[in-house]
Amino acid sequence: MKKIKTGNVEIDADEFNPKHSKFRVNMFVDLDVVDEIRRVAAQRNIPYQTLINQKLREMFLDEVTLEDRVERLEKLLKKRA
């Protein structure tokens, strides 16, 4: 069981940052989609749930990961070569 600190506790500035808060979501997803998500996540050595969260963030919050930016640049350079 996690011990809860009481009294005067220092709180970090980003303690309540929504990016660090999690909300459980249960949904049905096609098996072929889940297989592909797990395959890509395994290639990147990250949990598949993390990959799903990253992709949702990119899609709905217009956040682009450094990995995706590098990938796009590599594709552009290959086209020019």
Secondary structure per residue as TSV (DSSP state, phi and psi in degrees):
chain	resnum	aa	ss	phi	psi
A	1	M	-	360.0	137.3
A	2	K	-	-74.1	131.4
A	3	K	-	-80.3	131.1
A	4	I	-	-96.6	127.1
A	5	K	-	-77.1	139.4
A	6	T	-	-125.2	166.3
A	7	G	S	92.4	-148.7
A	8	N	S	-81.4	102.4
A	9	V	-	-112.3	130.9
A	10	E	-	-74.4	134.4
A	11	I	-	-113.9	127.2
A	12	D	-	-65.1	154.9
A	13	A	T	-60.7	-34.4
A	14	D	T	-99.1	19.1
A	15	E	T	-55.5	-36.6
A	16	F	T	-111.2	25.5
A	17	N	-	-65.7	124.3
A	18	P	G	-59.2	-24.0
A	19	K	G	-68.5	-22.7
A	20	H	G	-100.5	-2.4
A	21	S	-	-94.1	142.1
A	22	K	-	-119.0	149.8
A	23	F	-	-133.2	126.6
A	24	R	-	-73.5	133.2
A	25	V	-	-129.2	128.7
A	26	N	-	-112.8	130.9
A	27	M	-	-152.8	164.2
A	28	F	-	-98.3	130.6
A	29	V	-	-130.9	141.0
A	30	D	-	-57.9	141.6
A	31	L	H	-59.9	-39.8
A	32	D	H	-64.8	-32.0
A	33	V	H	-69.6	-45.6
A	34	V	H	-62.4	-41.5
A	35	D	H	-59.8	-43.1
A	36	E	H	-68.0	-41.0
A	37	I	H	-60.3	-45.7
A	38	R	H	-64.9	-36.9
A	39	R	H	-64.4	-47.8
A	40	V	H	-65.2	-42.5
A	41	A	H	-61.7	-40.2
A	42	A	H	-64.0	-39.3
A	43	Q	H	-61.8	-35.8
A	44	R	H	-90.1	-2.4
A	45	N	T	57.9	44.7
A	46	I	S	-131.5	156.4
A	47	P	-	-63.4	146.2
A	48	Y	H	-64.9	-30.1
A	49	Q	H	-65.4	-35.7
A	50	T	H	-65.0	-41.9
A	51	L	H	-61.9	-43.8
A	52	I	H	-59.4	-44.9
A	53	N	H	-62.7	-42.3
A	54	Q	H	-61.2	-44.4
A	55	K	H	-67.5	-38.1
A	56	L	H	-64.1	-41.3
A	57	R	H	-60.9	-45.6
A	58	E	H	-60.9	-44.3
A	59	M	H	-71.3	-45.7
A	60	F	H	-99.4	-21.0
A	61	L	H	-114.1	8.7
A	62	D	-	54.3	33.5
A	63	E	-	-94.0	132.2
A	64	V	-	-113.2	130.3
A	65	T	-	-80.2	156.7
A	66	L	H	-60.6	-39.4
A	67	E	H	-59.7	-43.8
A	68	D	H	-67.2	-37.5
A	69	R	H	-64.4	-42.6
A	70	V	H	-64.0	-42.6
A	71	E	H	-60.3	-43.3
A	72	R	H	-64.4	-40.8
A	73	L	H	-64.1	-40.4
A	74	E	H	-62.8	-41.2
A	75	K	H	-64.4	-42.4
A	76	L	H	-61.9	-42.4
A	77	L	H	-66.5	-36.6
A	78	K	H	-65.8	-38.0
A	79	K	H	-65.7	-36.0
A	80	R	H	-77.5	-21.8
A	81	A	-	-77.6	360.0
